[in-house]
Amino acid sequence: MGIFKRIKRITMAEINGLLDNCENPVAMLNEYSREMEEEIEKGQKALARQIFVEKKQAALILDTQDLVAKRARQAKLALEHGEEEMVKLAVQEKLIHEKQLSLYKEQYEAIKTQTQTLTEKLEELKGKYNELQHKKILLLSRANTAQTIKQIQKATFSFQTENIERGIARAEERIMLMEAEVQAASQFSATTHEEPYRNLVNDEELNEEIERLKSEPVLLEKE
């Protein structure tokens, strides 16, 4: 069971670590920047294709206009030569090309509108990206400042006043114990010097010696 609990704790720790990394503001900002860069790249490719289509449509319109003008000249030339069949055929093709030209112009206008919309969207995306980059610099600075303050606070909490006061109290108790040990050693030393001599003389001998001294005459010292 102990092994399974340990594996569970390790697994949960790794999951929590991954979640913490996911919530890392710096990592989030970098990820958002990468996502917007990818979107801008997609938008630029789409715009390039759209511009290609627009230019192709414009070229198609020019070609069709040339065909209309060409058929008109052919119809006039055939008319001048009295070639009625050629006139009908040229006029028929001219009308067909004119209808195609009208359709191509409508399509071209729609394509131009799409190109303009896509260009505006891409410019808007680039503007948001630039705004994000400026905001990213500011937020990174704020994140670094907050992280620094957090580290300072963490270091400060490890040296709280209560801990210091308890340490001072322990030092004071140690000093008092040392002083007590010195005092006890001094008293023991004084006692050991006096006690041996006190044991050699009892009270009876002491009193007899005092009485003897009282009975002896006082001798004056010579000058």
C-alpha positions as CSV (number, residue, x, y, z in Angstrom):
1,M,0.0,0.0,0.0
2,G,2.9,2.4,0.8
3,I,4.2,2.1,-2.8
4,F,0.8,2.8,-4.3
5,K,0.4,5.9,-2.1
6,R,3.8,7.1,-3.1
7,I,3.0,6.6,-6.8
8,K,-0.3,8.5,-6.3
9,R,1.5,11.4,-4.6
10,I,4.1,11.6,-7.4
11,T,1.4,11.5,-10.1
12,M,-0.6,14.2,-8.4
13,A,2.5,16.3,-7.9
14,E,3.3,16.0,-11.7
15,I,-0.3,16.9,-12.6
16,N,-0.3,19.9,-10.3
17,G,3.1,20.9,-11.8
18,L,1.6,20.8,-15.3
19,L,-1.4,22.8,-14.2
20,D,0.9,25.4,-12.6
21,N,2.8,25.7,-15.8
22,C,-0.4,26.1,-17.7
23,E,-1.4,28.9,-15.4
24,N,2.0,30.5,-15.7
25,P,1.3,34.0,-17.0
26,V,4.5,34.3,-19.0
27,A,3.9,31.0,-20.7
28,M,0.3,32.0,-21.4
29,L,1.4,35.3,-23.0
30,N,4.0,33.5,-25.2
31,E,1.4,30.9,-26.2
32,Y,-1.1,33.7,-27.2
33,S,1.6,35.4,-29.2
34,R,2.4,32.2,-31.1
35,E,-1.3,31.6,-31.8
36,M,-1.7,35.2,-33.1
37,E,1.4,34.8,-35.3
38,E,0.0,31.6,-36.8
39,E,-3.3,33.4,-37.5
40,I,-1.5,36.3,-39.1
41,E,0.5,33.9,-41.3
42,K,-2.8,32.2,-42.3
43,G,-4.4,35.6,-43.0
44,Q,-1.4,36.7,-45.2
45,K,-1.6,33.5,-47.2
46,A,-5.4,33.9,-47.7
47,L,-4.9,37.5,-48.7
48,A,-2.2,36.5,-51.2
49,R,-4.6,34.0,-52.8
50,Q,-7.4,36.6,-52.8
51,I,-5.2,39.2,-54.5
52,F,-4.2,36.6,-57.1
53,V,-7.9,35.8,-57.8
54,E,-8.6,39.5,-58.1
55,K,-5.8,40.1,-60.5
56,K,-6.8,37.1,-62.5
57,Q,-10.4,38.4,-62.7
58,A,-9.2,41.8,-63.8
59,A,-7.1,40.2,-66.5
60,L,-10.2,38.2,-67.6
61,I,-12.2,41.4,-67.8
62,L,-9.6,43.0,-70.0
63,D,-9.4,40.0,-72.3
64,T,-13.2,40.0,-72.6
65,Q,-13.3,43.7,-73.3
66,D,-10.8,43.1,-76.1
67,L,-13.0,40.3,-77.5
68,V,-16.0,42.5,-77.5
69,A,-14.1,45.3,-79.3
70,K,-12.7,42.7,-81.7
71,R,-16.1,41.3,-82.6
72,A,-17.5,44.8,-83.0
73,R,-14.7,45.6,-85.5
74,Q,-15.3,42.3,-87.3
75,A,-19.1,43.0,-87.5
76,K,-18.5,46.4,-89.0
77,L,-15.9,45.1,-91.5
78,A,-18.3,42.3,-92.5
79,L,-21.1,44.8,-92.9
80,E,-19.0,46.9,-95.2
81,H,-18.4,43.9,-97.4
82,G,-22.0,42.8,-97.4
83,E,-21.2,39.6,-95.6
84,E,-24.5,39.2,-93.7
85,E,-23.6,35.8,-92.2
86,M,-20.3,37.1,-90.9
87,V,-22.1,40.1,-89.4
88,K,-24.6,37.9,-87.6
89,L,-21.9,35.6,-86.2
90,A,-19.7,38.5,-85.1
91,V,-22.6,40.4,-83.5
92,Q,-23.8,37.2,-81.8
93,E,-20.3,36.6,-80.3
94,K,-20.1,40.3,-79.3
95,L,-23.3,40.1,-77.4
96,I,-22.2,36.9,-75.7
97,H,-18.9,38.4,-74.6
98,E,-20.7,41.6,-73.4
99,K,-22.9,39.5,-71.1
100,Q,-19.9,37.6,-69.9
101,L,-18.1,40.9,-69.4
102,S,-21.0,42.2,-67.3
103,L,-20.9,39.0,-65.2
104,Y,-17.2,39.2,-64.8
105,K,-17.4,42.8,-63.6
106,E,-20.0,41.9,-61.0
107,Q,-17.8,39.0,-59.8
108,Y,-14.8,41.4,-59.8
109,E,-16.6,43.9,-57.6
110,A,-17.5,41.1,-55.2
111,I,-13.9,39.8,-55.2
112,K,-12.6,43.3,-54.5
113,T,-15.0,43.6,-51.6
114,Q,-13.8,40.3,-50.2
115,T,-10.2,41.5,-50.7
116,Q,-10.9,44.7,-48.9
117,T,-12.6,42.9,-46.0
118,L,-9.8,40.4,-45.7
119,T,-7.2,43.2,-45.8
120,E,-9.0,45.1,-43.0
121,K,-9.3,41.9,-40.9
122,L,-5.6,41.2,-41.3
123,E,-4.7,44.8,-40.4
124,E,-7.0,44.5,-37.4
125,L,-5.3,41.3,-36.4
126,K,-1.9,42.8,-36.8
127,G,-3.0,45.8,-34.7
128,K,-4.1,43.4,-31.9
129,Y,-0.9,41.5,-32.2
130,N,1.2,44.7,-31.8
131,E,-1.0,45.7,-28.9
132,L,-0.5,42.3,-27.4
133,Q,3.3,42.7,-27.8
134,H,3.3,46.1,-26.0
135,K,1.0,44.7,-23.3
136,K,3.2,41.6,-23.1
137,I,6.2,43.7,-22.3
138,L,4.3,45.5,-19.6
139,L,2.8,42.4,-18.1
140,L,6.1,40.6,-18.2
141,S,7.6,43.5,-16.2
142,R,4.8,43.3,-13.7
143,A,5.1,39.5,-13.5
144,N,8.9,39.8,-12.8
145,T,8.2,42.5,-10.2
146,A,5.6,40.4,-8.5
147,Q,7.8,37.4,-8.6
148,T,10.7,39.3,-7.0
149,I,8.4,40.7,-4.3
150,K,7.0,37.2,-3.7
151,Q,10.6,35.9,-3.2
152,I,11.4,38.7,-0.9
153,Q,8.3,38.1,1.2
154,K,9.0,34.4,1.3
155,A,12.5,35.2,2.6
156,T,11.1,37.7,5.1
157,F,8.6,35.2,6.4
158,S,11.4,32.8,7.2
159,F,12.9,35.4,9.6
160,Q,9.8,36.4,11.5
161,T,10.1,38.5,14.7
162,E,8.7,35.7,16.8
163,N,11.4,33.3,15.7
164,I,14.1,35.9,16.5
165,E,12.6,36.6,19.9
166,R,12.5,32.9,20.7
167,G,16.1,32.6,19.6
168,I,17.1,35.5,21.9
169,A,15.2,33.9,24.8
170,R,17.1,30.6,24.2
171,A,20.4,32.4,24.1
172,E,19.5,34.3,27.3
173,E,18.6,31.0,29.0
174,R,21.9,29.5,27.9
175,I,23.8,32.4,29.3
176,M,21.9,32.2,32.6
177,L,22.7,28.5,32.8
178,M,26.4,29.2,32.2
179,E,26.4,31.8,35.0
180,A,24.7,29.4,37.3
181,E,27.2,26.7,36.5
182,V,30.1,29.2,37.3
183,Q,28.4,30.3,40.6
184,A,27.8,26.7,41.6
185,A,31.4,25.8,40.8
186,S,32.7,28.8,42.9
187,Q,30.6,27.8,45.9
188,F,31.7,24.2,45.7
189,S,35.3,25.3,45.5
190,A,35.0,27.5,48.7
191,T,33.3,24.7,50.6
192,T,35.9,22.1,49.7
193,H,38.7,24.4,51.0
194,E,37.1,25.1,54.4
195,E,35.5,21.7,55.2
196,P,38.7,19.6,55.6
197,Y,40.0,21.9,58.4
198,R,36.7,22.1,60.1
199,N,36.6,18.3,60.4
200,L,40.0,18.2,62.1
201,V,38.9,20.3,65.2
202,N,35.8,19.6,67.2
203,D,33.9,22.0,69.5
204,E,35.4,20.6,72.7
205,E,38.9,21.1,71.6
206,L,38.1,24.5,70.4
207,N,36.6,25.6,73.8
208,E,39.6,24.1,75.8
209,E,42.1,26.0,73.7
210,I,40.2,29.3,74.2
211,E,40.1,28.8,78.0
212,R,43.8,27.9,78.0
213,L,44.6,31.1,76.1
214,K,42.6,33.1,78.7
215,S,44.6,31.7,81.6
216,E,48.0,32.5,80.1
217,P,49.6,35.9,80.9
218,V,49.7,38.5,78.2
219,L,53.2,39.0,76.9
220,L,54.2,42.4,75.6
221,E,56.2,42.6,72.5
222,K,59.6,44.2,72.7
223,E,60.1,47.3,70.7
